[in-house]
C-alpha cells in the first residue's frame, strides 16, 4: 500500500470516562484521529452492558472542544439522531441494523455526514451492497463499507473465534463498488490473540482501512474486552502494518 490505511480505533464502548480518555490520549499520540465512540450498544442479552447512551453525550461534546478528534458512533434508531448529531462526525450502522431500511433511508435524507455500514452477520454480498445503495441514493459515495465477520457452520461447535473473518469478500467488493472497504478484525475474530494477523491479511487483500477495538485494561472493560487490544498490543499492530 502506498498510503497509510484509515484506522478507526477505540474501546468497544464508552464505559467509564477515565478509560475512554486514557485510550484517546494514546491513540492521538499515535496520530489516530478517527475514534470509536460506542454509546448505544445493541446486545444479545438484556443483562449485558448497553452503553451509557445519552448520559455520555455532554461528556463527549465537551471533550471534543479541548481535544479534537473524529467521532465514529453507532446510531440505533431515528430517535437518537437529534442528540447525536451535535457531536458525531461519522455515523455507524451496525451489523444488526444493516437491513433496517427505515434507518438507512432516514440517514440518507437527513445528514450529509459519512455513514459506516457494517455487514450483517448472515447477509449475502448482494444484500450488503443493496443496503449501501439506500445510503447512496442522495450521497456521492459518502459511505464506508465495513466487514466484521459472518456466521457460518464453524460457529455450531465450540471454536476459538466469535465469527468467521470474511476476508475474501474484500476482493469481491473491490470488483463491484468504488466505496472504501474497511475490515474489523476485532469482531470478526472475537479474540485479541488473532486480531493482528487478521488485520494484516485484510490489508494485503486490499482493504482501505481497519476498525480496531483497543483500550486501557481490556480485562476490566464492560463490553467485549476479550477482543480488545491493550496499548502495547495496538502499538505492535501499527508497527506490523508500517503505520509509523
C-alpha positions, -999 to +999 in steps of 0.1 A: +000+000+000+013+034-009-008+054+016-015+048+052-047+028+058-075+045+075-075+034+112-106+038+133-098+027+168-110+029+204-129+010+230-160-011+221-180+013+243-175+043+265-180+026+298-160+050+320-147+085+314-113+075+326-109+045+303-121+065+273-099+095+280-068+074+287-074+054+255-080+086+235-047+100+247-025+072+234-045+070+201-039+107+194-002+102+203-001+076+175-018+100+151-051+081+152-078+107+148-108+085+139-121+072+173-147+046+181-172+062+205-197+035+214-226+050+233-255+028+223-248-009+223-272-035+209-266-066+229-280-101+227-287-103+264-307-076+281-285-082+311-253-071+293-240-035+294-260-015+269-238+016+268-240+049+286-263+064+259-274+100+264-256+101+297-223+105+279-234+129+252-223+160+271-190+145+281-181+136+245-192+171+233-171+189+259-141+166+253-142+174+216-138+211+224-105+206+241-092+175+223-103+175+186-109+140+172-133+124+147-162+107+164-174+075+149-205+063+167-233+038+162-268+050+159-296+026+166-327+045+157-340+077+142-349+089+178-312+091+186-303+114+157-311+148+171-290+143+202-261+126+185-258+150+156-243+177+177-211+157+182-210+127+158-188+130+127-194+096+111-225+075+119-221+038+122-249+015+112-241-018+129-245-054+118-278-058+135-292-028+117-278-034+082-313-042+069-331-016+090-341+002+058-361+029+075-330+039+094-309+038+062-334+060+044-336+084+073-298+089+074-297+093+036-322+121+038-312+139+070-274+141+070-246+147+047-221+132+071-205+099+062-220+066+073-201+035+081-222+004+072-213-029+087-222-062+070-249-082+087-237-115+102-257-136+078-260-111+048-250-120+013-228-096-006-257-087-028-278-078+002-250-058+017-245-038-015-282-032-017-282-018+018-254+005+008-275+017-021-301+030+003-275+053+018-261+064-016-294+074-031-287+110-021-249+108-013-219+110-036-202+078-024-202+091+012-203+056+027-177+033+042-183-004+040-170-024+070-167-062+071-169-076+106-171-114+102-201-136+094-219-165+110-210-199+094-212-236+103-180-231+122-199-214+150-221-245+155-193-261+176-171-245+202-144-226+184-118-200+193-133-173+171-165-154+176-173-152+138-157-163+106-135-135+091-149-127+057-116-118+042-122-130+007-152-106+005-128-077+002-119-090-032-155-094-043-164-059-031-134-044-049-149-058-081-184-044-075-181-010-058-158+021-056-167+026-019-139+024+006-137-010+023-127-014+060-122-046+079-130-052+116-106-079+129-119-074+164-155-085+159-146-110+131-124-130+155-137-120+189-103-128+204-074-103+208-049-131+200-060-132+164-066-095+157-032-085+144-027-114+120-062-110+105-058-072+103-026-076+083-043-102+060-071-077+053-047-050+042-028-075+020-061-083+003-068-046-004-088-033+025-086+005+027-086+005+064-092-012+097-116-008+126-098-019+158-110-022+194-084-011+219-085+004+254-066+005+286-072-025+308-094-046+285-097-072+312-120-049+332-140-034+302-177-038+304-181-047+268-160-071+245-128-068+265-117-102+252-113-089+217-097-056+226-060-048+223-042-031+251-019-002+243+012-024+238-006-048+215-021-019+195+013-003+192+027-036+179-001-038+152+008-003+140+044-014+137+035-046+118+015-026+092+042+000+089+019+028+101+046+049+116 
